Amino acid sequence: ILTPPRPRHVSPPSTKTSHPPPTTSPPKPLLIHHHPPPHKSSNPGTVSETDGGVARNIAETLGRLGTATSLHSAVGHDHRGRAIIDRLHSCRVDTGNVSKIPNGRTATYLAMLQPDGGLDCAVADTAVLDRIEGPSCWEERGD
């Protein structure tokens, strides 16, 4: 279940700026948590799914504050990728630099938590992030 963030009051964007819009990159994957962890069988539990990643979180926050913001990343051409982009658009974040990778899976991190909230185990499916196309300035310099 994808739950969009709760709407918050957003101040109108300032028209007085001399700085270029911030660009955040790359995001971490969608976060999915499961309580309690299964042990060799199916177990009843609670599953929650949230958009995650420091860069995505910062881009959303800046967009909600009215700052012109662009996210540079990659998502799979799947329902999760489309949902993340839709939610970023609703926060006024420019996603023109987010590549939609055909046959790709949007990065996902599945954390199996212990009853006390500690990590039991996790799976990170982040191959799509290797497909981020960045400007040449991101390439490692041979100084």
N, C-alpha and C positions, 0 to 999 in steps of 0.2 A: 504494500500500500504506500503510495507516494503521498506525503502530506505536505502541501505548500506551507511556507513560513507564514506565521500570523501577520496580518497587515499591521503596519505601524505608521504613526504620523510621520510624514516626510516633508521637510521644509522645501520650499521652491528653490530651484538652482540659482546660484548667484550669477549675475551677469558680469561681475567684475572679477576677471581672472587673467593673469598674465602667464600662467603655467600651462604646459601641455597636459592633456588628460592622462591620469595614471593608467598604466597597463599592468595587469597582474598575470603571472604565469609561473609554472603550470599548476593546475589544481590537483589535489589528492582525490582519490575515488569517493564515490557514493559510500556511505557508511551504513551497514546493516548490523544490528545487534540482536542476539537471540538469548533468551533466559528460559529455563536453565539449560546448560549444555547437555546434548544427548550423549549417552554412553552405550554404544552398540545396539541401540534400538530407537524407535520413535518415542518422543516424550512430548507431553503437552508443554507449551511454553508461550512466551510472548515475543513477537518479532516486531521491531520497529525499523524504519528505513528513513534516512535523512540525507540531504545533500551535504557533502563534506568537502574538506580541503581548505587549507589556509587561504590560497589565492582566490578561490571561489567565494569563500566567506568574506574576504576583504572587498572583493569586487561588488558583492551584493550590498554590503554595508555602505560603501561609498556611493553606489547607485541610489540607495534609499535616502542618503543624505543630500542627494541632488548634485553630486560631483560627476562630471562626465568621465566615465570609466569604460575601459575595454578589457575583455578577458582574452588571452591568447592561450589556446589549449586544443585538445582533440577529444571527441566523444564518438562512441559507436553510432552507426545509423540504426538506432533501436529506440524502443519506447523510453528507456531511461535517459538517453541522450536528448531526445526531443523534449522530455519533461523538464530537464535541467535548463535547457536553453529557453523554454517558455517561461520558467520562473525567473530566470535572469532578465529576460525582456520586461517582465512585469515590474522589475526593480530598476528599469532604465539603464541596464548594462548593455554595452555594445558587444555582440557576440560574432561580429563579422570575421574575426580572426580565430574562431573555433572551427576546426576542421571536422567534418562529419565523415567518418571512415566507413565506407561500404563494407559490409560483412564483419565490421568490428563490434566489439562489446564495450559499452561504456565502463570505464574503470570502476571496480567494485571491491570493497573490503568487507569481508564477513567475519565478525568477531563473535566467538562463542564465549560467553561470560559465565563465571561461577556465580552461585547465589549471592556472594558478598560483593559482586561487581568486578572482581578481578578477572583478568584474561585467562581463559582455559586454553584456547587455541584460536587461530585465525587463518583465513585464506585471502590473499591479495591477488586479484585478477586485474593487472594494470598494463597489459601489453599495448593497449591503445595509446598510452602516453608516450611510447617510443615513436609514435607517428606524428608527434607535434612538429609542425613545420615552423621553424623560427627564423628570424632575421640573421644575416651572416654575422652580426656582432655577438651572437650567442656562441659561435663556434670557438673552440679552445684556441687561444693564441699560442704561438710557438716562440715566445720571448726568450 
